[in-house]
Amino acid sequence: MKSKTQPIKSKIEIKEPININSKEFINNKYEYYKLLREEYPVCKGKVSVIDAYFISRYDDCVNFLKDPRFVRNRTTATGGGRFPFPLPKSVSLIANSMITEDEPDHRRLRNLVHQAFTHHSLAKMEGRIEQLTNDLLDKAEKQGTVDLKQAYALPIPVTVIQEMVGVADEDMPQFYNGLKALSEGFSGLTLLRTLFWDMPRLSKFVRELIDRKRSNPSEDILTALIQAETEGEKLSEDELVAMVFLLIIAGYETTVYLILNSVLTLLQHPDQLALLRSQPELINSAVEEILRYRGPIQGTKPGYALEDVVLHGVTIPKGAAVFPLLGAANHDRDVFENPEVFDITRSPNKHLGFGNGIHTCLGAPLARMETRIAIANLIIRNPNLRLAVDVSQLELINIPLWHGYKNLPVMLK
């Protein structure tokens, strides 16, 4: 089978505007990142149909994420709509969610949502995730060779999100279709179906679920979000729907690819896998290094310039969209010693795998916990774990600012 991730034969060249949607970029992103950091620290480009600027050095990304000259709300910077073109209401809820708000609205929403993500609520999930991962491994190990995505990495966050939101088993087929639409439906030929069919149906389902939870509260995070109140304010219904969408995107998609990236990276570095097996207490450090070395999230939502901003001699004009390339920043040799070396004992490790500043991912503790448990149980129970295909046959997902694989065939036991 021809490799789908072969390196480019000729020398990589940056031609502005750079297209980060292209397969050439996606399959060779870390080579491009190196050139961007060294020669084009501020680069014009495109994300889908959005014209944008990309920044790639660690200090620039950290400063950008805290710089008051950039805002998440496009309307504040441009006077126009939240998005460059009209969206159906069900999709615009994502564009108007907490992650695209600035202070003080962002803080109000985050404080309300934080009440549903307390240490106590996460601690209650730990035992459930332990049980879930072992149940999934019981089934997978009987098959011997499996696609780890479908057999293990995917069901873990799907089940966790189901239980967090409080979706009944009989409603799961409809809910899962919505998960798939949010995860896979915003690129390629499925885009129109996602925008005008899947998303409105998911939005209607979530609104009906909210109504049921109001009438019959239960011990789940959606009920906690409905009941959360700060200084007399609660989440509106639109904000609740947007928050469920955000839970799905952040809590489902991120964890799937973080688990898969973890397994593949460890298998590609057998010395580090052996070290982790001999010193299982390194699991937390290992997950942090995977987030730095091959994290699933390669960039954030854009920030928009409130004024002309000059950076490295390039003028970013007022209203322009700017994306920090977190995957590039995490390999900046000015911050990380030997950044191309995968080292599960790396310390300190101030990576940007979950962003930085006020928009640091709220679901990061949950994603870390799911991944830590999933990887620990997988490698303990399967001392002969190995890839079932050559790494050249693995295909990267074609989603801008993400790094993950469509599947990961492995041999267990």
Steps between C-alpha positions, in 0.01 A plus 500: 500500500636842406596717793256778580743677729817500290723803547519742211789408270593857409600763755199646676433860406266751657286687249259755641212464546577159648214250489493297820208295362714346228598136534861603443491720809299258714727204423817700556390757756803468728741569214294805408491610864879501516530722194222730622667548841840568348411713197131596502397553866201700373358352182194574287278205424158342494292276726232360270359819344622734776793730426727509801844553648689217674754539779726210589757592767429404860538846659290660226222245552500546879501879467223490238275289723525767771525814283204741548553625143343175376145383575307179432176681411534598133222757527699700757793532261323541166148621573377215280351161583657236723594304187609629156180359345150409628453168680191299593398573860595149618857554373524861613449377857852356481634829363332681792615264775726567798817443298418793269412743780718760669488645851270554682263263315763226483560513875128488575453189284817332622409555867159343441641204311782450750240412763425185299870406470604491861775270626227297673303444178814393311612270782166317479571425132840341562366164619250492213777559244711223659210258466418615145855463369533149645163395356603626157836321523326176598312510169787628286758250625277211393522627142878532504528758221276807517470856383585664831293805412172312463570235765645720774588867448158600367265319742674643807417871447167418329386311810638768733323778308179294493507462877613859562210638297259235623393349166291182531621187320200504266591853388865417430466427124365849441751656739791311344401621152525850640844423646621379161362807326679736740822300473519407134240701312663838449724409209454346159175394340313452828510871590158595359333200661660593832394864479141453389404154629719352775556817704134611513399148602765490774397845622135390521600183686710695754217749562260213566757346734533829690121516542497146642786580741318808625194290578693200632844603632761228539863467606669602176692803380219627274271521803782675691537750214126567499504560875830693512459859608744783569381834642144424397588408140447167331585368155236577239364214289715603203804513729416153635473359147829666404660356813387146412648546151821623659509200736467270201774667296745549787424190703446251221719586204804614698508184711460260207803639322704552815463129582588394144794741478625370835496138390663566165769726646590246768514218245730711282729556801541152655764621746250747648225238503731262686586776748130568562431131554784477751402825672120535473513803727627692194157482334410861580830627366460277193159648419642853531784415263257352247296820520817693416651262246190386309200667657167480317428874529733694270339843528225699669197694384612822332558828673415823315719809509341807660764719334792467262761287676862474381675172579841403360470779245162379371193719545194303603215734398205591723227235478729226365466146630809357673562135586776392740651172380532320833652191336781716365551682830535167681810422292672837547865432586524833683267355764537121483839330508529251210134556402503223238591244767207321665584480870234393751716629788518853356484765772405778494251453218302821455335388177197669345313179426182636660559866421587771751347800676130545566406258221701206632286194429250449783477128421876443521490320840238256368690433176820442697325260738336298222828474309707412806267215595457379142873483428599351835250215476573435133875458538480306828259246356670475162877455533526405130297793369612593146379657177316265264604701190804696393489857630509625140147363453350719771300797373473833677161666541450797268385751763687832528687560826465137612736204499354151514448181304191360330573160650772312687510122436687323782569148622423441867629265774 
